Amino acid sequence: MMESTHLLGGTKKRVKIHPHTVTAKYATQTPYSPKPGIHTHFPQPGDEGYDDAPSFEDFGSFLEETSDRKQLTEAKRWPLTLFGSKDKDKASTPRPPVGRSGDCGEGGTRAKGVGEQLASFGEASVSASRLTWVGLLGAALANSCVVFLTRTASELFGLGPLFLLLVRSVVQLLSVAVPLHKGENPFGPEGYRLRLLCYGVAYSLSLCCAYSSPTFAPSEDAAPSWRLATTVLSAVLAFLLLEERLGLADGITLAAGLCGLGVVLLPEADESNSDSPTDPVVFWRGAFGWSLSAMAGLWMALALVGYRSLKERVGVATALFTVSWTGCVLTPASLVLLQEGWSWPAGAPGWVLIGGLVVCSTAAFLGMTHGLTRIHPALVSASQSLEVPLATVAHLVMAHLAPSASEVVGNAMVVLSVGWLVTMKLLPSRGGSRRQREEYEEILDSPIK
């Protein structure tokens, strides 16, 4: 135990440092006279007893073991587990002895230099960023497969989109096994369940609107309009609700991608029916489909921003379970409201197609949700815009339908914007690394440690 006193304007501050508690007592005493056994300063480099001071490694382990976040998390851990208690396993696991200044035990190695440490930190950060962006690109590929499989199931097997969404939600209920295995409450931690419920409802409503819009509007325009609305609204809501701003380069890249989606949505010129009057039923039916796409974008933006605010409290598996059970409640209500016919696959190929749809949708959700833990919601949505050109290519290969000129130009703009965004995020920043090294060296050279 160490004690330290400081003179601050005639006030004596007595501090006791204990491995688990830090207490401070204030008392007015003028003039100040130090008492025997009390140190008036911490040992400095070169002084006697400096080597006995705790190192940064010891202090880091002290913070890790005594942090309020860890104590609260372990105190509120859900008692139900499937394969034993995790707390007992952690308590029984021996920890290797840690010496000072990076020595691990008696035969440990010396700590790395400042340059090597900064290099290892940079490599770990770049590696995590690469994995995150690879997951987002994989999610975009999975989303394009979902779009193609949904269209194929509707055209070849007569399966309604909402029926496919219901089957997907029911199968994904199996994700509840992950939080149960970890000893967590599948409905979220206490104090955050209402926000998690709002997130699940918003996400499920978005899927219901998105899956219903192709019934009223052209199916090839559903995905671009949904992604366009989601990207714009998520950027606005993240700024208004979370105060997260986009950089200038990110804004320019997003604008280019949004322009590409707008070009994809440009209607084709049809000279044969230019003089014929527009059927009011067809017009209002298409307008309702476009409204559903816009509502899907609004609800999805709310869901992305909502999970962004819960990223440190709610795991990906818990979020998947929340979306699944809320989808099981809202999808049948949408089926009744829109009067979509109930249909079952007639043979094994239909069930195989549904299985592939469930797998692709689950992979897309996991990739997107993991990306939200590190990346701005608007950038996550913009990366998923890659599903539009991928779905166009898949439809070209399978159905042999050539895209129009506007679709080719728009898809090219989307691919270039997403590619430039990923490249810009993964390029190493030499200036940032140099500044981090200078700040780290300044901290090491400071007498206050």
C-alpha positions in Angstrom: 0.0 0.0 0.0 1.3 3.4 -0.9 0.3 6.8 0.5 0.8 10.2 -1.1 0.0 13.7 0.0 -0.1 16.9 -2.0 -0.5 20.5 -0.9 -3.2 22.3 -3.0 -3.9 25.8 -1.7 -3.6 24.9 1.9 -5.5 21.7 1.7 -3.9 18.4 2.5 -5.1 15.5 0.3 -4.3 12.0 1.6 -4.6 9.3 -0.9 -4.5 5.5 -0.2 -3.9 3.3 -3.1 -5.1 -0.3 -2.7 -5.1 -3.1 -5.3 -9.0 -2.9 -5.3 -10.0 0.4 -3.9 -8.8 4.0 -4.1 -9.8 6.4 -1.3 -9.1 10.0 -0.8 -9.5 12.1 2.4 -9.3 15.9 2.5 -8.4 17.9 5.6 -7.5 21.6 6.1 -4.1 22.0 7.8 -2.0 25.1 7.6 0.9 25.2 7.6 1.7 21.9 6.0 4.2 19.6 7.8 4.9 16.2 6.4 4.6 13.3 8.7 7.0 10.4 9.0 6.3 7.5 6.6 4.4 9.6 4.1 6.0 10.3 0.7 5.6 13.6 -0.9 6.2 12.5 -4.5 6.3 9.5 -6.7 9.8 8.1 -7.6 11.2 9.5 -10.8 13.5 7.8 -13.3 16.9 7.4 -11.7 15.6 7.7 -8.1 15.9 4.9 -5.6 12.8 2.7 -5.7 11.8 3.6 -9.2 12.2 0.1 -10.5 9.7 -1.2 -7.8 6.9 1.0 -9.2 4.1 -0.9 -11.1 4.6 -1.2 -14.8 2.1 -0.3 -17.5 1.4 -4.0 -18.1 0.6 -4.5 -14.4 -1.6 -1.4 -14.4 -3.5 -2.7 -17.6 -4.2 -6.0 -15.9 -5.3 -4.1 -12.8 -7.8 -2.1 -14.8 -9.0 -5.2 -16.6 -9.7 -7.1 -13.4 -11.2 -4.2 -11.5 -13.1 -2.4 -14.2 -16.8 -1.5 -13.4 -17.8 -2.8 -16.8 -16.5 -6.3 -16.1 -18.0 -6.4 -12.6 -21.4 -5.3 -13.8 -21.4 -7.7 -16.7 -20.5 -10.7 -14.5 -22.9 -9.6 -11.8 -25.9 -9.4 -14.3 -25.0 -12.5 -16.2 -28.0 -14.7 -16.8 -27.8 -17.8 -14.6 -29.1 -20.3 -17.3 -26.4 -22.1 -19.3 -26.5 -25.2 -21.4 -23.0 -26.5 -20.9 -22.0 -25.5 -17.4 -21.0 -22.2 -15.8 -18.5 -20.1 -17.7 -17.6 -18.1 -14.5 -16.3 -21.2 -12.9 -14.2 -22.1 -15.9 -12.7 -18.7 -16.0 -12.0 -18.7 -12.2 -10.2 -22.1 -12.4 -8.0 -21.1 -15.3 -4.5 -20.2 -14.0 -3.0 -17.0 -15.2 0.7 -16.8 -16.0 2.7 -14.5 -13.7 3.4 -11.1 -15.1 6.6 -9.3 -14.1 7.4 -5.7 -14.5 8.2 -3.9 -17.8 6.9 -6.7 -20.0 8.8 -9.7 -18.2 6.5 -12.8 -18.2 7.7 -15.0 -15.4 11.3 -15.8 -14.7 12.1 -16.9 -18.3 10.1 -14.1 -20.0 11.4 -11.9 -22.8 11.9 -8.2 -22.6 9.3 -5.8 -23.9 9.4 -4.7 -27.5 10.6 -1.3 -28.5 8.2 1.6 -29.2 8.4 1.1 -32.9 7.7 -2.6 -32.7 4.8 -2.0 -30.4 3.2 0.6 -32.6 3.8 -1.6 -35.6 2.0 -4.5 -33.9 -0.9 -2.2 -32.9 -1.2 -1.0 -36.5 -1.1 -4.5 -37.9 -3.8 -5.6 -35.5 -6.0 -2.7 -36.4 -5.6 -3.2 -40.1 -6.2 -6.9 -39.8 -9.5 -6.2 -37.9 -10.5 -3.7 -40.5 -9.8 -6.1 -43.3 -11.9 -8.8 -41.7 -14.7 -6.4 -41.2 -14.8 -5.2 -44.8 -14.4 -8.7 -46.1 -17.5 -9.6 -44.0 -19.4 -6.7 -45.4 -18.5 -7.6 -49.0 -19.5 -11.2 -48.2 -22.8 -9.9 -46.8 -23.4 -7.9 -50.1 -22.8 -11.1 -52.1 -25.2 -13.0 -49.8 -27.8 -10.3 -50.2 -27.5 -10.5 -54.0 -28.1 -14.2 -53.7 -31.2 -13.5 -51.6 -32.6 -11.1 -54.2 -32.0 -13.6 -57.0 -33.4 -16.6 -55.1 -36.5 -14.7 -54.0 -37.2 -13.7 -57.6 -36.6 -17.3 -58.8 -38.9 -18.7 -56.1 -41.6 -16.4 -57.1 -41.4 -16.9 -60.8 -40.7 -20.7 -61.0 -42.4 -22.1 -57.9 -45.1 -19.5 -57.2 -43.8 -18.9 -53.6 -44.8 -15.5 -52.1 -42.0 -13.3 -50.7 -43.7 -12.9 -47.4 -44.0 -16.7 -47.1 -40.3 -17.0 -47.7 -39.7 -14.3 -45.1 -41.8 -16.2 -42.5 -39.9 -19.5 -43.2 -36.6 -17.6 -42.8 -37.7 -16.1 -39.5 -38.8 -19.4 -38.1 -35.6 -21.2 -39.0 -33.4 -18.4 -37.6 -35.1 -18.8 -34.2 -32.4 -21.5 -33.6 -29.9 -18.7 -33.0 -31.3 -18.5 -29.5 -28.8 -21.3 -28.7 -25.8 -19.0 -28.8 -26.9 -16.5 -26.0 -28.1 -19.5 -23.9 -24.7 -21.2 -24.3 -22.9 -18.0 -23.3 -25.2 -17.6 -20.2 -26.8 -14.4 -21.5 -30.5 -13.4 -21.6 -31.7 -13.9 -25.2 -34.0 -10.9 -24.8 -31.0 -8.6 -24.0 -29.5 -7.2 -20.8 -31.6 -5.5 -18.2 -32.2 -1.8 -19.0 -31.7 -2.3 -22.7 -34.6 -4.7 -23.6 -37.0 -2.0 -24.8 -34.4 -0.5 -27.1 -33.6 -4.0 -28.4 -37.3 -4.7 -29.0 -37.6 -1.4 -31.0 -34.6 -2.5 -33.0 -36.2 -5.9 -33.8 -39.5 -4.4 -34.7 -37.9 -1.8 -37.0 -35.8 -4.4 -38.8 -38.7 -6.8 -39.2 -41.0 -4.0 -40.5 -38.3 -3.1 -43.0 -38.1 -6.7 -44.3 -41.9 -6.9 -44.5 -42.1 -3.7 -46.6 -39.1 -4.7 -48.8 -40.4 -8.2 -49.5 -43.9 -6.9 -50.3 -42.9 -4.1 -52.6 -42.1 -6.4 -55.6 -45.7 -7.5 -55.6 -46.8 -3.9 -56.6 -43.8 -2.4 -58.3 -41.2 -3.9 -60.8 -39.1 -6.4 -58.9 -35.8 -5.2 -60.5 -36.4 -1.7 -59.0 -37.1 -2.9 -55.4 -33.6 -3.5 -54.3 -32.0 -0.3 -55.7 -34.7 2.0 -54.3 -34.6 0.2 -50.9 -30.8 0.5 -50.7 -30.9 4.2 -51.8 -33.4 5.2 -49.1 -31.5 3.2 -46.5 -28.2 4.8 -47.2 -29.5 8.4 -47.2 -31.7 8.0 -44.1 -29.1 6.2 -42.1 -26.6 9.0 -42.7 -29.1 11.6 -41.6 -30.3 9.6 -38.5 -26.8 8.7 -37.4 -26.0 12.4 -37.4 -29.2 13.5 -35.6 -29.4 10.6 -33.1 -25.8 9.5 -32.5 -23.9 12.7 -33.7 -21.8 10.6 -36.0 -20.5 12.5 -38.9 -19.1 11.4 -42.2 -15.7 12.7 -43.6 -15.5 14.6 -46.8 -14.0 11.7 -48.7 -16.7 9.3 -47.4 -19.4 11.8 -48.3 -18.2 12.1 -51.9 -17.9 8.4 -52.3 -21.4 7.9 -50.9 -22.8 10.5 -53.2 -21.2 8.8 -56.2 -22.8 5.5 -55.2 -26.2 7.1 -54.7 -26.0 8.7 -58.1 -25.3 5.2 -59.5 -28.4 3.8 -57.8 -30.4 6.7 -59.2 -29.2 5.9 -62.7 -30.2 2.3 -62.3 -33.7 3.4 -61.4 -34.1 5.5 -64.5 -37.1 4.2 -66.5 -36.6 2.9 -70.0 -38.1 4.9 -72.9 -41.1 3.1 -74.3 -42.1 4.7 -77.6 -44.8 2.2 -78.5 -47.1 3.2 -75.6 -46.2 6.9 -75.4 -49.6 8.1 -76.7 -51.7 5.6 -74.7 -53.3 6.8 -71.5 -51.9 5.5 -68.2 -54.2 3.1 -66.4 -55.0 4.6 -62.9 -54.9 1.2 -61.3 -51.5 0.5 -62.6 -50.2 3.9 -61.6 -51.5 3.8 -58.0 -50.3 0.2 -57.7 -46.8 1.2 -58.7 -46.9 4.2 -56.4 -47.8 2.0 -53.5 -44.9 -0.3 -54.3 -42.5 2.6 -54.3 -43.9 3.8 -51.0 -43.3 0.4 -49.5 -39.6 0.6 -50.7 -39.2 4.0 -49.1 -40.8 2.8 -45.8 -38.4 -0.2 -45.9 -35.5 2.2 -46.2 -36.7 4.3 -43.3 -37.2 1.3 -41.0 -33.9 -0.3 -42.0 -32.1 3.0 -41.3 -33.7 3.2 -37.8 -32.6 -0.5 -37.2 -29.0 0.2 -38.3 -28.7 3.2 -36.1 -30.5 1.5 -33.2 -28.0 -1.4 -33.2 -25.1 1.0 -33.6 -26.2 2.5 -30.2 -26.4 -1.1 -28.7 -23.2 -2.5 -30.1 -21.4 -2.7 -26.8 -24.3 -4.3 -24.9 -26.0 -6.7 -27.4 -24.2 -9.5 -29.3 -24.8 -10.4 -32.9 -26.6 -13.7 -32.1 -29.0 -11.9 -29.7 -29.8 -9.4 -32.4 -30.5 -12.2 -34.8 -32.8 -13.9 -32.4 -34.6 -10.6 -31.7 -35.1 -10.0 -35.5 -36.3 -13.6 -35.9 -39.0 -13.7 -33.2 -40.3 -10.2 -34.1 -40.4 -11.4 -37.7 -42.5 -14.4 -36.7 -45.0 -12.0 -35.2 -45.1 -9.3 -37.9 -44.9 -11.4 -41.0 -48.2 -13.3 -40.5 -49.9 -9.9 -39.8 -48.5 -8.6 -43.1 -49.7 -11.7 -44.9 -53.2 -11.1 -43.6 -53.1 -7.4 -44.3 -51.9 -7.7 -47.9 -53.9 -10.8 -48.5 -51.0 -12.7 -50.0 -51.9 -16.3 -50.8 -50.4 -19.1 -48.8 -48.2 -21.5 -50.8 -46.0 -24.5 -50.1 -43.2 -25.8 -52.3 -44.4 -28.8 -54.4 -41.1 -30.7 -54.5 -37.6 -31.0 -53.2 -36.1 -28.3 -55.5 -38.4 -25.7 -53.9 -37.3 -26.7 -50.4 -33.6 -26.6 -51.5 -34.1 -23.1 -52.8 -35.7 -22.1 -49.5 -32.7 -23.6 -47.6 -30.3 -21.6 -49.7 -32.3 -18.5 -49.1 -32.2 -19.0 -45.3 -28.4 -19.6 -45.3 -27.7 -16.6 -47.5 -30.0 -14.3 -45.5 -28.3 -15.4 -42.2 -24.8 -14.8 -43.6 -25.8 -11.4 -44.8 -27.3 -10.4 -41.5 -24.2 -11.5 -39.5 -21.8 -9.7 -41.9 -23.8 -6.4 -41.7 -24.4 -6.5 -37.9 -20.7 -7.2 -37.3 -19.8 -4.3 -39.5 -22.0 -2.0 -37.5 -19.8 -2.5 -34.4 -16.9 -0.7 -36.2 -18.2 1.2 -39.2 -20.7 4.1 -39.7 -24.2 2.8 -40.5 -24.3 4.8 -43.8 -21.0 3.2 -44.9 -22.4 -0.3 -44.0 -25.5 0.4 -46.1 -23.4 1.8 -49.0 -21.3 -1.3 -49.0 -24.4 -3.4 -49.4 -25.3 -1.5 -52.6 -23.0 -3.9 -54.3 -25.9 -6.4 -54.2 -27.5 -4.5 -57.0 -24.9 -5.1 -59.7 -24.3 -8.7 -58.4 -28.0 -9.5 -58.7 -28.0 -8.0 -62.2 -25.1 -10.2 -63.2 -26.8 -13.3 -61.7 -30.0 -12.6 -63.5 -28.1 -12.1 -66.7 -26.4 -15.5 -66.4 -29.4 -17.5 -65.3 -32.3 -15.8 -67.2 -30.3 -14.4 -70.2 -31.8 -11.0 -69.9 -29.5 -8.2 -71.1 -29.5 -5.1 -68.9 -30.3 -1.6 -70.3 -27.7 1.1 -70.9 -28.8 3.0 -67.7 -28.4 -0.2 -65.6 -24.9 -0.8 -67.0 -23.8 2.7 -66.2 -25.4 2.8 -62.8 -24.0 -0.6 -61.8 -20.5 0.5 -62.9 -20.8 3.6 -60.7 -21.9 1.6 -57.7 -19.0 -0.9 -58.2 -16.4 1.9 -58.5 -17.8 3.8 -55.5 -17.8 0.7 -53.2 -14.4 -0.4 -54.5 -12.9 3.0 -53.8 -14.5 3.1 -50.4 -13.0 -0.2 -49.4 -9.6 0.7 -50.8 -9.6 4.1 -49.1 -10.4 2.5 -45.7 -7.7 -0.2 -46.0 -4.8 1.9 -47.3 -2.2 2.5 -44.5 -2.0 6.1 -43.2 1.7 7.0 -42.7 0.9 10.4 -41.2 -1.4 8.9 -38.6 1.2 6.3 -37.7 3.9 8.9 -37.2 1.6 11.0 -35.0 0.7 8.0 -32.9 4.5 7.2 -32.4 5.2 10.8 -31.4 2.4 10.9 -28.9 3.4 7.5 -27.5 7.1 8.6 -27.0 5.9 11.8 -25.4 3.9 9.8 -22.8 7.0 7.6 -22.1 9.3 10.5 -21.6 6.8 12.3 -19.3 7.7 12.2 -15.6 4.0 11.7 -14.7 3.2 8.0 -15.3 
